[in-house]
Amino acid sequence: MIKELKNNPLMIAKYIDHTEVSPNSIVKEIKELCAEVNKYSFYSVMVLPYYAKLARKLTKSKVGVVIGFPFGVQSTKAKIDEIKEVYGYVDEFDVVINRAAFKNKDYNYVLKELKKIRKVIGRKIMKVIIESPELSNYEIKKASEIVLASGADFVKTAVGLRGDAQIKHIRIMKKVVKNKIKVKASGGIKTFEQALGFIRAGADRIGTSHGIEIVNGALGKKIKTRKRDYHE
């Protein structure tokens, strides 16, 4: 991975889920987001479920949505219904772990929910957001173990609302899951150097609303795009 990026820094685009998940987002912004995905060949576009059908119409890249966003405290049925409603338009589902259940150490509940969701998602990609910026190192390890046991395809750092991804958290997650499942870093990643650092630490995917800045950073250019509500 790192070797191919050294030879061709623009390959960084293939690691990026280009993201707009603000509750204040509007159709015009999603159209712009999809146009950016098409122009820069980002791996996917990541949006709220409300925009899944529109995103599918506007891009041939992968379409991802967040489920149980942003705190994961909805009922299992609510999350499953959310998935089913947009299933035909979506390639990847980023599911927020039930943070209340996890904080109460109700690990069995968390695992059972994720297994039920895995069954509904089927062969499509399932990423599980553990919100690592708000967890201790032990909790990050425990959450990663649960995600691994659930059959998910990725363990993911954060929704990008309250805290930024950290290299040390990626290393903990990677140590747990090894190469059995993948790791996604998201939350506050805005530059090419940051993205490269997370990939070096073990991240297989980068979630960010700053994909254009990252790609231009790979070319040694610095640009600014519109300000977004979320740090992802």
N, C-alpha and C positions, 0 to 999 in steps of 0.2 A: 504493500500500500504506500508506504513512505517513499520507496524508490520510484514508483510511477509518478508520484506527486512532485518529486525533485526533477524528474525528466520533463514533466508537463504539468505545471502548477494549475492549469485550467481544469484538470481532472477533478479538482476539489468540488466542482459543481455536482458531480455524480454522487457525492456524499450528503448532499444537502436536501432536507425537506423544507422547502420555501414556505413560510408560515404567516398566516393572518388569522388569529383566533380571538381577536378582541370582540366583546359583546357589542361594541359600538361600531363595528365594521359595517360598511354599506356595499351595495352591489358594485358600484363603480370601483371600489378598492379591490374587490375580488377579481374583477375583470382585468385590472392592472396587474394583480398578482399572477394570474394565469398567463398573461402576456409575457411577464418576466420569466416565468418557468419555461415557456416556449422559446424565448430568445436565448436564454443562458443554459438551457438543457439541464436544469436541476433535476434531481432524482424524482421528486414528487412535489405536489402542492398540498399543503396541510391547512384545512379549514374547519369551521364549525359544521356540524351535520346539516344545518339549515342551508348551507351553500354547496352541499355535495353534488346535487344534480347540475347546478350551474357550472361547477368546476369540471365535472365530467364532460360537459358540452364544449368547454373552452380549451381543453388541453388533451393531448394524447399521452402525456406523462402519467405516472401513477397519481391517484387521488387518495389522500388520507384524511381522516377526521378524528377529532378528539371525542371520547365517550366518557360520560360521568364527569364532565368538566365543570369547574376546576378542582373540586375537593374530593370527588369520588364517594360522597356519602349517600348517594341515591340508593334505592333498593336494587337488588339484583335484577328484578323484573324490569325496572325502569331502564336500566342499562341495556338489557337484552332487547327491549322494545325499541330503544334508540338505535341499536345496531340493525335490527330487522327493517326499520323504516327506510334506511339509506343503503342497505346491503348491495343492491344492484348497481350502485354508482361508485362504490368504494373498493379500493384495493388493499388498504391498510387501516387498521384501527388502533389508535393510541388510547388505551384505557387507563383511567386513573384508579389506583388501588383505593379500597375503602379505608381512608385514613383514620376515621374514628375507630373502626374495628381494630386496625393495626395498633393504634396507640393504646388501646385497652388490652393489648396482647391476645386478642381473639383471633389467633393465627389460623385456626381451623376454619373460621368463617371466611377469612380472606382467601384462603386456598380454595375452599369449596366454590366461592363465587367466581374466582378466576377460571376454574376448571369448567364451570357451566358456560361461561362466556367463551372460552376456547372452543367448546363444542359447537356453539352457535356460529362463531366466526369460521370454523372449518379450516379449509386450506388457505384462506387468505391470511395476511400477515397481522399478527397481534403483538403490539408493544404495550408494556405495562409501566406506567409512570408511578414511581415510588416517592417522589418529592424529597429527594436526598438533601437539599439545603436545610430542611427542618428536622433531619434525623441525626442521631448520634452515629458514630462509626459502627457500633454494634447493631443498631437498627438497620443501617444500610445493608450490612451483611445478612441479617435475618430476612429483610424484605427481598433481597436478591435470591436467597435460597427458596423462598416461597414462589417467586416468579419462575425460577428454574423448574420447580416441581409442578407448576401449573401447566406446563407445555407451551407457554408463550414463546414467541420468536425473538423478542427483545426485552431487555430491562432498560428503562429510560429514567433519566435523572429527575426532570421537573417540568411543570407546566409553564414556568417562566413568569409567574405572577409576583412572588415574594422574595425569591432568592435566585442567585446565579449558580450554574453548574461549576463544580470544582474538580480539578485534575485528580486530587487525592480520592475523591468519591468514585471517579471512574475506575481508578486502580483497585479499590475495594470491590466494586461490582465485578470487574473483570476477573479478579482472583477467585471469586465465588463461581461464576458461570463458565470460566475458562473459554473454550471455543464451542461449548455445547449450545449456547444461544448467543445472540449478538447484544451489543450495548449501544444505546443512543444517548448522546449528550445534547442537552438543550437548556436554555436559560442564560441570557446575557452574552452569547457568543456573537461578536460583532466584527472581528477582524480575521484575516487570513492566518495570522500568527497564532491566534487563539484556537482557531479550528484545527490547525496543524498540530498544536499541542495536545488537544483532546484525542486526535487520531493516533498520535504517538503513544498516548496513555492506554489505548485499547478501544476507543470508540469506533464503531463501524458506520455510524450515521450521525449527522449533525442537524439538529432542529433549530431554525433561526429565521427571524424576519429580516435579517441583514445579509441575505445571500448575495445581493448585488455588490455590497461593500466588500464582502469576502472574496468574490471572484476578481473584482478590480484590484483588491489588495495583492492577489496572486500576480498581477501584472505590474505591481508597483504604483498603482494609481489610488488616490484617496478621493472618495466621493461621499456625499451624504444623501440619504433618501428620507422619505417622510417619517416623522416620529410616530411610533406605535405605542399603544397602551401597555402591551405585554413585552417582557424582556426577551421572549423567545425569538 
